[in-house]
């Protein structure tokens, strides 16, 4: 993991940063959003049927984590126009607000 100060808006970098910052502390706003996504993924019977076909437990967990991260990234990109890593925080920005998504202590 390498956290540097940067601003970005592309989905690939957002996915990378969401993965990296999962080691940190999610803000209450993000925790709520993730809970909603977790419920939606758990309720998706077609996805759960697919996951059940995977024989390796670790692979099932990776597929579920990736699906949640993809849905989170899509949700964030619908609501925000840019993202920034600054002072060990992952921030989401739009014209109206700046929201802290994650904060990580690197020391």
VMD Tcl script that draws the C-alpha trace (Angstrom):
set ca {
  {0.00 0.00 0.00}
  {1.27 3.42 -0.92}
  {-0.86 6.40 0.09}
  {0.09 9.69 -1.52}
  {-1.65 13.02 -1.82}
  {-3.59 13.00 -5.08}
  {-6.89 13.92 -6.65}
  {-8.67 11.64 -9.12}
  {-12.07 10.85 -10.58}
  {-11.55 7.56 -12.43}
  {-13.06 4.30 -11.21}
  {-9.83 2.28 -11.37}
  {-7.99 4.57 -8.95}
  {-11.08 4.75 -6.74}
  {-11.20 0.95 -6.51}
  {-7.50 0.85 -5.64}
  {-7.94 3.48 -2.94}
  {-11.02 1.78 -1.48}
  {-8.99 -1.42 -1.20}
  {-6.02 0.36 0.38}
  {-8.11 2.36 2.83}
  {-10.12 -0.65 4.04}
  {-7.38 -1.03 6.64}
  {-8.38 2.34 8.04}
  {-11.44 3.66 9.83}
  {-14.57 4.21 7.78}
  {-16.58 7.34 8.53}
  {-20.13 6.93 9.87}
  {-21.45 8.11 6.49}
  {-19.46 5.43 4.67}
  {-20.38 2.74 7.22}
  {-24.05 3.45 6.55}
  {-23.54 3.33 2.79}
  {-21.60 0.06 3.07}
  {-24.36 -1.46 5.23}
  {-26.92 -0.67 2.54}
  {-24.70 -2.24 -0.12}
  {-24.02 -5.31 2.04}
  {-27.77 -5.85 2.42}
  {-28.32 -5.50 -1.33}
  {-25.54 -7.97 -2.15}
  {-26.83 -10.44 0.43}
  {-30.34 -10.18 -1.05}
  {-29.16 -10.74 -4.64}
  {-30.13 -14.38 -5.16}
  {-28.51 -14.69 -8.60}
  {-25.20 -13.47 -7.23}
  {-25.45 -15.77 -4.21}
  {-26.22 -18.71 -6.49}
  {-23.10 -17.92 -8.53}
  {-20.94 -17.64 -5.40}
  {-22.25 -21.02 -4.22}
  {-20.82 -22.63 -7.36}
  {-17.28 -21.64 -6.34}
  {-15.52 -24.50 -4.59}
  {-12.84 -22.54 -2.74}
  {-13.95 -20.65 0.39}
  {-11.25 -18.01 -0.06}
  {-12.33 -17.41 -3.66}
  {-15.96 -17.01 -2.53}
  {-14.91 -14.39 0.00}
  {-12.79 -12.54 -2.58}
  {-15.66 -12.48 -5.10}
  {-18.07 -11.17 -2.47}
  {-15.61 -8.49 -1.32}
  {-14.96 -7.41 -4.90}
  {-18.69 -7.16 -5.66}
  {-19.24 -4.99 -2.60}
  {-16.28 -2.78 -3.52}
  {-17.53 -2.42 -7.14}
  {-21.00 -1.43 -5.95}
  {-19.54 1.01 -3.44}
  {-17.40 2.62 -6.14}
  {-20.42 2.92 -8.45}
  {-22.51 4.48 -5.66}
  {-19.75 6.94 -4.80}
  {-19.26 7.95 -8.43}
  {-22.99 8.64 -8.75}
  {-22.86 11.05 -5.81}
  {-19.42 12.64 -6.15}
  {-17.39 14.10 -9.00}
  {-13.87 13.74 -7.57}
  {-11.93 11.99 -4.85}
  {-8.84 13.05 -2.99}
  {-6.24 11.44 -0.78}
  {-4.96 14.05 1.62}
  {-3.47 13.87 5.11}
  {-4.08 10.10 5.30}
  {-7.78 10.52 4.48}
  {-9.82 9.45 1.49}
  {-12.24 12.27 0.65}
  {-15.19 12.43 -1.75}
  {-16.07 15.79 -3.29}
  {-18.83 17.36 -5.31}
  {-20.01 20.93 -5.86}
  {-21.78 21.04 -2.49}
  {-19.63 19.13 -0.03}
  {-16.49 17.25 0.90}
  {-17.10 13.98 2.75}
  {-14.47 11.96 4.62}
  {-14.77 8.32 3.57}
  {-11.80 6.76 5.36}
  {-9.06 7.84 7.69}
  {-5.97 5.75 8.16}
  {-3.17 5.97 10.71}
  {0.09 5.13 8.98}
  {2.23 5.45 12.10}
}
mol new
graphics top color blue
foreach p $ca { graphics top sphere $p radius 0.5 }
foreach p [lrange $ca 0 end-1] q [lrange $ca 1 end] { graphics top cylinder $p $q radius 0.2 }
display resetview
